[in-house]
Every structure is written in C-alpha cells, then in structure tokens.
C-alpha cells in the first residue's frame, strides 16, 4: 500500500531528479523502511541512467529497535541497486556521519572556480537592498506580522557619495499596515534606521531611504 504523494513530495522528487547532473557523487537518503517506495524507485532509476557513483544513506537508525530490522532495509535496497556504499546514519545523534563523509571525499575532485575568488554573491545590489529591508522588518516586528511581506525597490539612484532608495513594503492586511507603520510612524522609522545602517555598509555611501507601506491582499497568490 502506498499513500498518494503530495504536490510537495512530487516537487521534491523532481528537484532531486533534475539535480543529478555535473556532480561527483549521488547520495540517496532514505528512512529505515524495509521496502523501496515508488519515489525511491524513480530516483534509483535516474541514478542507474546517469552511471554516477552512488551511496545509500539510511537515516534515523536511532529509531530502529532491532539489528535485523536494519538488515532488512539494507537487503531491500541492495536488491534494487548495487550502491558503491551503504551507510546507516543518524542525523540526530551523528552516528555514522564521519564514515559517510570519509567515503564521499574519495569521489570529490577539484575543479575550476565557478565565480571569481573575491566574488561574494551573484545578487544585484537592488536585490540585496530589498532583502536587507525585509530582514529588518522581520527582526523589528518579531512575530507580530506573518512573513507575508514583500519589499520592492521602486527607485535606486547613485549620486556620487549619496544613494537614494525608495522601497515599497507590501503586506496583506490593513491591520498589518498599522503594525508596520506604528504609532506616529515610529516602527517604520526604526526599521528605516536599522536598514539604512546596513545599506550604507553595502553601498559604501550615505543612503537616503524612503519607505512606503501598501496593502495588497493575497499578493502571494498572484503571478
């Protein structure tokens, strides 16, 4: 009997399948269940087609009561595919992790740098600015407002030693807007002060930051 997979489960399997490219080693992580499920069968078939080295990681061995139960899991997966190594592990207790990492190192090799050695990120300054502002909002408000907040940089101008930034903060409810702005605008001012400090470090200039709060209901459901 197999339960229907959720949309999230299907998506995770798709990501795993699509990720098997230009890698040195595939590690298939499974739970200590003595049969190979449909998602695992699909991934094993992808591994077989790729002809890549592959190891099996059986996680949560701290939950297995009997050694024979673990041997049954190993037998089921050994029958499904000839793995280069099988490693019973526990992410919680860290049992077996050192052995797994030692085995993985055997398959790794150095390659050329994908990015320049001194490159810290491939994100644009505008994108980093929006993330900095959003971070300050979440830190300032703690749990008062859900994470249904978006920050859009509407204007970004560099004028010598001054950078002018206008950002719009979108929330989903009018009540959230009130929390964001605060009494006499004090909360929004505090967010702006915290964000401006990091933005000045980011740009290396003085920053004039103009924040606006707008309500856009269900914006997360809109393409």
N, C-alpha and C positions, 0 to 999 in steps of 0.2 A: 504494500500500500504506500503510495506516495501522495503527500499533500500537494495541492496546486501551488506552483511557485508564485510569489508576489511580483508585482511590476518591479519593485526594488531588487528582488532576487534575480530576475531576468536581466536587469540592467547591470548588476554586479558581475554576472557570468559573462555578459557581452564585453564589459571592460576588461575582464581577465583574458578572454579570448583574443581581443584586439591588442592586448599589451605584449603578447608573445611575439616580439619582433626585435631584432637587433639587441638581444640580451645574451648573456653568457651562460645563465643557468635558470631553470624554472623550478620554483619550489611550490608544490601543491600542498596547501594547508587544509586539513580535514579534521573532523571530530572523531572520537573513538567509537564509531558505529560500525559493526561488523558486516556492512554491505556497502556497495558502491552505488550512490544515488545517481539520478539522471543528470543533475548539473555536473557532478564529478566525472561521469562518463563522457560528457561533452568536452570537458576540459582535457581529459586524458587523450581523447581522440585528436584534439588540437595539438597536444604535446607530441603525439605519435607522428602527425603530419609534419611538424616542424623539425623533427630529428634532433632536437636540442637535448643536452644533458638535463636530467630532471631528478629531483629528490622529493620524497614524500615526508611531510611533517604531520605527525599525528598529535594534535594538541589536546590539552585537558586530561593528560594521563593521571593527574592527581585525583580525578573523579572516577577512575577505574578501580573497582574493588579487587578483582582477581587478575592474576597474570594471564590466565587462559583467555580472559575476555580480550585483552590486548593482542594476544597472539592470533585471535580470530580476525581482528581488524587487519593486522599485517598480512594474514593469509588471503583475505578478500582482495586487498589492493595489489598484492604480489601476483595474483592470478589475472588481474585486469591489465597490469603493465609491468614491464621489467625496469623498475626505477634504479638509478645509479646509487641510491642510498635511501634507507628508511630510518627516520629519526623520531621516536616517541619523545614529546616535549611537553612542558607545562609553562605557558607564558606567565602564569600567576606566580609559580614558585621558582621559575627559571631553570628547572630541571631539564637537562639535555640541550640547552641553548648553546653552550660553549662548543659541544661536539658538532652541532649543526653549523655554526659559524666557521669552525675549522674546516669542515668539509666544503662549504661554499667558497672559501678562499682559494681552494685548489683550482677552481674553474674561472677565477677572475683574471683579467689581464688589463694592463694599462693601455689607454687609447689617447688620441689627441683631445685637447681641450675643446669642449663644445662652445664655451664662451671664453672671452679674454680673461686672463688670470685676475685682473684687477676689477672685473665687472661684478657688481654686487647684485644686480637684478635686471630683468628684461622688461620691467614695467615702465610705463611713461611717468613723468613727474605728475601729470594731471591725475592719473590713476592712483598713484601713491598719496597724493594730496587728499583725494576723496576717502581713501581708506584711513588716513590719519584722523580726519574729522569724524568719521564714523566710529573709530575706536574711542575717541574722547567722549562721544555721546554715550556709548555703552558703559564706559567706565564711570562717567558722571552720574548717570541715571540708575546704575546697578540693575535691579530687576523691576523697576517701576514701569518700563516700557518694553514690550516684546521686541524681538530682533527684526520686526517688520519695518525697518528703517533703511532708506536708501539715500545716498548723497551723490548728487550730480554737480560736477563743476561746469557752470554755465559760462564763466569768463576767467581767463588766466592770461595776464599780461605781465611781461617782464620789462621794467623800465629802469635800466641801469641797476642801482642799488636798492630798488623797490620792486616788489612783486605784488600785483593786485589780483586777488582771487575772490570771485563771487560764487558761492555754492548754495544750492537749493537742497533742503533736507525734506524728504518725503516721508510722511507717516500715514497710517491707515485710518486713524480716527481723530475726530476733533478733540476728544479728551487727551489724546496723546500729544497733540499740538500744544495744549495748555501746559502739560508737564514739561515738554521740551523748552518752551519759552520761559516758564516760571513766573513768579510774582515780579512785576515790573521788569521783566526780561532778564532777571538775574541769572537764571540757569543757562540761558543761551549765551550770555556774556561770559560766564565761567567756561563753557565749552569752547567758545572762541578763543579765550586766553590760553587754555591748555593746548589747543590745536595750533595756534599761531607760534607758540614756542617751538614745537616740532617742525612746523613748516619753515621757520626761519633757519633751523639747522639743516633741513633738506635742501633749501634753495641757496643758502649762503647769503641771503639778502634780508632786508626788513620786509615784513609782509603786512599788507593791508587786507584783512579778511572780512568779507561781508556775508553773513549767513541769513538765509530766509527759510522759514518753515512753511510747508504746504501740505494740505491733506489730499491724498489721492487714494480713495477707498479701493481695496483689493488690488493694489498695484502689482503685487507679486503674481497675480493670475493673468496679467496682461503681457502679451508678447512684446 
